[in-house]
Amino acid sequence: EPEVTQTPSHQVTQMGQEVILRCVPISNHLYFYWYRQILGQKVEFLVSFYNNEISEKSEIFDDQFSVERPDGSNFTLKIRSTKLEDSAMYFCASSGRLAGGVKNIQYFGAGTRLSVL
Amino acid sequence: EDKVVQSPLSLVVHEGDTVTLNCSYEVTNFRSLLWYKQEKKAPTFLFMLTSSGIEKKSGRLSSILDKKELFSILNITATQTGDSAIYLCAVEALGGNQFYFGTGTSLTVIP
């Protein structure tokens, strides 16, 4: 069964450093998402991406964050100048489109645990 | 402010019991409501609901949406220990590419 792949599974970084979280969505999917889940808290939407541009973003997704689809298969989340409070599980998700233009369900990757020290 | 509220926050039941999980929402331009099961890491999809009153079933799980009263329920009958997980409710809104998650209901099924 096709799946969304995220790497690395765990990323440890020093405060102030930049990190890039990588995701390989399901190959024929058209919509891509990043979510964040701080330990013990709810899943929070960060950003959605369609047709090579951001389609929606939350108030969390400020100038510290950026997304890119550099090569048609990878979908990356870059976090600049990381802060302690960026420590969280980051999930990537993708969805396709059914006949008639209806967006399909989102499939989630296993997540990248980011620890900022 | 758009929001999704789930209740109860946690629930402990014995195997064989039936549980009902609740999700209410106040979201502008509602598009769909989704239920996910989160065990160790990634949420896995259970149901997508777009129309009121139409029950969706998958084995012992079922769900229904009420767009007038702005809520959904997820039922699990004859619970098993493998049902222990956090159940997440999410609402798709706005342009159709933004999703709001509830805090989840943590379900523990005791043998």
Interface residues (C-beta under 8 A of the other chain):
Chain A: V4 Y31 Y33 Y35 Q41 K42 V43 E44 F45 S48 Y50 S55 E56 S58 M89 F91 K103 I105 Q106 Y107 F108 G109 A110 G111
Chain B: L34 Y36 Q38 K41 A42 P43 T44 F45 M48 L88 A90 L94 G95 G96 N97 Q98 F99 Y100 F101 G102 T103 G104
